Amino acid sequence: MLIAYRCRVCGETYLGEEKPKDCPYCGADKIYLQQVEEYDRLKPDSISKKSEGNIRKAINLEIDNAKFYVCASKKTKDEKESAIFKRLAKIEAEHAEALAELLEIEEKDIPDYKECSEDAIENYQESHNREERAIGHYKKFATEAEEKDLEVFFNAIAKIESDHLELSESKLS
């Protein structure tokens, strides 16, 4: 029997017989997946100026990372590695969209990015640097959030980025 689960981070709905380990759209841990009937989005009723500024910074960060991954997916010669970068691009774009929805704005289009390598290892090194930077920002944004939902949201995104960091570390070792 299919059950509908909805992600508290990105808001996307997954249909399946079991709850997946992670959100298939944004990568959030299964603890953020709720059956549709119980769904409660991580979105505060009001957002402070400080948090609004941090959300806007996060949107730009995610768009920049998404465009890097799009480039890496197109330029990386190894088809398997290219597919991984393509998935990472979609996850980062999903994060940008979820962040934009917090402010009820349209997220920006992901522009072309040309500064990536044909070599997967070089792209994983760049990925590693980007994910470390993102984790640092999200942990800071979480501590600065005056809204409990935003603190949880930013910590969830930091965890997802930590998973990406583990991926790049495994590829670099």
ROPA-769422 format. One record per residue (C-alpha): x, y, z. Coordinates in steps of 0.1 Angstrom, whole numbers, plus 2048, in hexadecimal, padded with zeros to 3 digits. Layout:
XYZ...
This chain:
80080080080E8227F781283B81281886080C83587082083C89581F85E8A582785D8C084287C8D08328748D280D84F8CB80E8518B17F283B8927F484886E7F18328517E983D82F7F483681080885081A82385F83A82F88083F81D8A18438308A486782388E87F8108948757EB89189A7E18A58AE7FA8B889380D8A989B8308AA87F84988B86984C88287A86D87689885885F88284383B88185081C87084380988A8307EC88A8498058948658198AD8508278CC86183F8E084C85E8F085D85391385584E92E87083194587084896387086D96786888598087889A9988628B998586D8AA96386289D9728428C097E8398CF95C8428B494A82C8BD96180F8E29598148D99348158C59367F58E39467E38FA92B7F28E490F7E68E091E7C39069227C090B8FE7CB8F08F17B38FF9037969218F479E9128D17A09008D777F9218E076F9338C277E9178AB77291C8B874F9428B974E94C89B76295688074994E86275F92985B75A92384C77D93386A78E9208827779008727839098787A791089D7A08EF89F78E8DD8927AD8F08AA7C38E58C77AD8C18BD7B08C48BB7D68D48DD7D98BA8EC7C289F8DC7D88AF8ED7F68AE90F7E488A90A7DC88190080089391E80E8829357F586092780086893182486895581884C94F7FF86295B7E286B94B7C188E93B7C28A69487A78AE9347888CE92178A8E693277390192175F92291A77094191275D95C90F77795D8EA77E9738CE7729708B175B98189D77696988F79098388F7AC9898B57A79648BA7A89618A67C897C8BB7D89688DA7CE9488CA7DB95A8C27FC9648E78009418F37F79308DB80F9478E482C93F90982691A90282491A8EE84492B90A85691192384A8F490D85390090687690592B87B8E393386D8D39198848E39298A38D894C8978B494289089B9518A788193989A8819158A68759078848929198728AB90C88B89F8E888489E8F085E8C28FD85C8CE8E08718BD8C785A8CD8D883C8EF8D784D8EA8B18538E28AC82E9018C08249158AA83D90988C82991689C8099378A381B93A87E8249348757FF95088C7F396787F80E96085B8039688647DF9888777E999685B7FE
